[in-house]
Amino acid sequence: MTIKKIKKFFRSGNGELLGFVIIMPLIIWLLMLMVSIAQLSITKEQITYLTYAAGRAAVVSENATDALDNAQAVVDESSNLSGFSDVTVDILFNGKPITASNADTISWQKGEYIVVQLTYKTDSLIRGAIPFSDDELDMNGSRKMLMVMMIERPVPNDPYTSEWTNLS
């Protein structure tokens, strides 16, 4: 008698409803996964662009002091991005941060490499939706973004430098 009731239940169209109810958590989980991936990519893109802009302001500077000031000015101007706080920039030259006390001793030459280090805190709530992960992905807390760039200015003893100084 129970089998007849089950067959009647599925023949009356309720099987489709039951199947939809069973598959609905998977659909919601996939939607959460897409939203979390979009959040991650937008956050990464914003921080990468801010690091690049700060580094670009530094590498076109005339000396290390100007580079540090210009990079900090770009970060101060652009750090009001949504979801970020306590954004600071450090410029590392030969593995050591450039400060006001050691900036005069650095030989700021074209072709040298610097590392732009952006430290920030984010309030993004991305947790629990990334599948196949042992650890919980939590974007809260202090994070760092590093970018290696090459110094572009000045060019020492270049006869053509005087032609390009009016363009900057």
MOVEN-V707959 format. One record per helix or strand of 2 or more residues. SS is the DSSP state (H for helix, E for strand). FROM is the first residue (numbers start at 1). LEN is the number of residues. If there is no record, write none. Layout:
SS,FROM,LEN ; SS,FROM,LEN
//
This chain:
H,2,58 ; H,64,15 ; E,84,10 ; E,96,2 ; H,103,3 ; E,113,10 ; E,141,10 ; H,161,7
//
